[in-house]
Amino acid sequence: MSLKTSRIPQKSIRILGTGYHVPEKVLTNQDLENMGLDTSNEWIVQRTGIRERRVADKNEATSQLAHKASLMALGQAGIGAKDLDLIVVATVTPDTCCPSAGNWLEAALGADNAVSFDVTAACSGFIYALNVASQYLLAGTAKFVLVAAAEVMTRTVNWKDRSTCILWGDGAGAVVLALGESGPEILSSALHSDGKNGSDLLLPGGGSRTTPISHESVDKGLHYLDLINADQSFRVAVRCFMQVISDAAAGQGLTSQALDWIIPHQANLRMFQYISKALNIPMERFYITIDRFGNISSASCAVALAEAAQRGCLKAGQLVCLPVFGGGLTWGSALIRW
């Protein structure tokens, strides 16, 4: 299944502000080795590009990470929380199953006039949330929308499984959107899904299939995130990344080589090196954070975008493509003219 949102003349969706937050605690590859994990810094770097990741404090929840990122985005946008009409949070690690992370964030911000809810699309969540927010703006039912993507992925992993625990980190990114005539413009967004292969990235615990929690479900490791058939997932992800990058450019009558920046979901550095060669896009145009933050699921693309913006890497008029791929299976992209 595929869905697209293209720019409508006179109704231009703009990014008014960006923000991000990552926890202070750094967990390095050497730290993992010191924990007794059968791995090494060299092994992890060669296979993933990750050197370290951030870990939330034990008392810190997903909405709290999103809160800090959102305050930065609101400050840059020059509006207050009470100006928001809608809050959409992308996450697979909400504070609670009920209320949603969006509800918790709304309360923390004091966004009394906003409606809030979550979008669940695994690592593709930020682009899904952007697409959802766009519909409300284009329909005229919201004036200011906050989109946040936040995860505490380190609480979903088995720290004895080196194939998965090395990958994940925690953090949050956010953007404020509105219709306008100036500022970074979302030119298009596209969503895709393939539900029949959803079990390739599986977290059974907490869902209706594995509730209530039992000694049996814990002993079976059903509350850990499980990456099944990693090699096949790698190949599928590469193909989907290349598809959405090419499609985003083609939608503007351009080739992939015309894109100034690729800010992808931070899945795997080797993956992006392959895509760089295949699409003939210099690796220097890929904005990479995976070496410092690991894979933050839905938040990784949002964090990378906000960091690139805050550092002044994105210049006016540049074309910025945000391709994503995640469990579900889900994938998609957004194209922004900065």
C-alpha positions, 0 to 999 in steps of 0.5 A, spaced: 500 500 500 502 506 498 500 514 499 502 520 497 501 527 499 503 532 494 504 540 495 498 544 493 499 551 490 497 556 495 497 551 501 504 551 502 506 547 508 512 550 512 517 548 518 517 553 523 522 550 528 526 544 529 528 541 536 531 535 538 534 532 545 538 526 546 540 523 554 546 525 557 548 518 558 553 515 553 554 508 552 560 506 548 561 499 544 567 499 549 562 499 555 558 493 552 564 489 551 566 491 559 559 488 560 561 481 558 557 482 551 561 477 546 563 483 541 568 489 540 568 496 538 571 493 531 566 488 530 560 493 531 563 499 527 564 494 521 557 492 521 553 498 523 557 504 523 555 505 531 560 507 536 556 509 541 549 511 543 545 515 548 541 511 554 535 515 558 535 515 565 531 510 569 526 515 571 525 518 564 520 516 559 519 517 552 514 523 553 519 527 557 524 526 551 519 529 547 518 535 551 525 537 551 525 537 543 518 540 543 520 546 547 526 547 542 522 547 536 516 551 539 522 556 541 525 557 534 518 557 531 516 563 536 509 560 538 507 558 545 504 551 547 497 554 547 497 556 540 498 548 538 492 545 535 494 538 534 500 534 537 502 528 533 507 523 536 511 518 533 513 512 537 513 505 539 515 506 546 510 510 549 510 512 556 504 507 557 499 504 553 494 508 555 494 514 555 498 515 549 505 519 549 501 524 545 497 525 551 502 525 556 506 530 552 500 535 551 499 535 559 507 537 560 507 542 555 500 545 557 498 545 550 490 546 553 488 547 546 491 541 542 488 535 540 494 529 541 495 522 539 500 517 537 502 514 530 505 507 530 510 506 524 516 503 527 522 507 524 518 510 519 514 513 524 516 521 523 515 521 516 508 517 517 506 523 523 509 528 518 504 526 513 498 525 518 499 532 520 499 535 513 492 532 512 490 537 517 493 543 515 491 542 508 484 541 510 484 547 514 482 544 521 489 546 524 493 552 524 499 550 528 501 542 529 507 539 533 510 533 530 514 529 535 518 523 534 521 520 541 523 513 543 526 509 549 529 503 545 534 501 550 528 498 554 526 494 549 533 490 548 536 483 551 543 486 553 545 479 552 543 479 545 549 482 541 545 482 534 540 487 537 542 490 543 548 494 539 543 497 535 539 502 539 539 508 542 534 513 545 532 520 543 527 525 541 526 530 535 520 535 533 518 540 528 512 545 528 508 546 522 504 551 519 501 553 512 505 559 510 509 563 505 516 562 508 521 557 511 523 550 509 517 547 505 515 540 505 514 539 497 511 532 498 511 526 502 510 518 501 508 512 505 508 505 503 507 498 507 507 491 507 504 488 512 505 481 510 512 481 512 511 485 519 514 479 523 521 481 521 521 486 526 517 484 532 516 486 539 510 482 542 510 484 549 505 489 551 500 487 545 494 483 546 497 477 543 502 477 550 498 480 555 498 480 561 505 479 562 507 472 565 513 468 567 512 464 561 512 470 556 518 473 560 522 467 560 521 466 552 524 473 551 517 476 548 518 483 551 524 484 547 525 487 540 527 481 535 530 482 529 528 476 524 532 474 518 537 481 518 540 479 512 533 479 508 531 485 512 538 489 510 536 487 502 529 489 502 531 496 506 536 498 501 531 497 495 526 501 499 530 507 501 533 507 493 526 507 491 523 513 495 529 517 494 528 516 487 521 517 487 521 523 491 526 527 486 522 524 480 516 527 483 519 534 482 522 532 475 529 531 478 534 525 478 537 523 485 543 526 484 540 533 484 538 532 491 543 536 496 542 532 502 539 525 504 537 525 511 535 518 512 533 514 518 539 512 521 539 504 520 546 502 518 552 506 515 554 500 510 547 501 507 548 508 506 555 507 503 552 502 498 546 507 496 551 512 495 554 508 490 548 505 487 545 512 486 551 516 485 550 521 490 556 523 494 557 520 501 558 527 503 551 529 502 548 523 507 547 526 514 549 521 519 548 521 526 548 513 527 555 513 529 554 517 535 546 516 537 545 509 534 538 507 531 533 511 535 527 508 531 522 513 529 526 519 532 533 518 528 530 521 522 527 527 526 533 528 531 538 528 525 534 533 521 533 538 527 541 537 528 543 538 521 538 545 522 541 547 528 548 546 526 547 550 520 548 545 515 542 546 511 542 552 506 536 556 503 534 553 497 537 546 498 533 540 497 533 535 503 530 528 502 528 524 508 527 517 507 525 512 512 524 504 513 522 500 519 518 494 521 511 493 519 514 493 514 513 501 513 517 505 509 517 512 505 520 519 505 519 527 505 522 532 500 523 539 503 526 545 500 530 548 505 
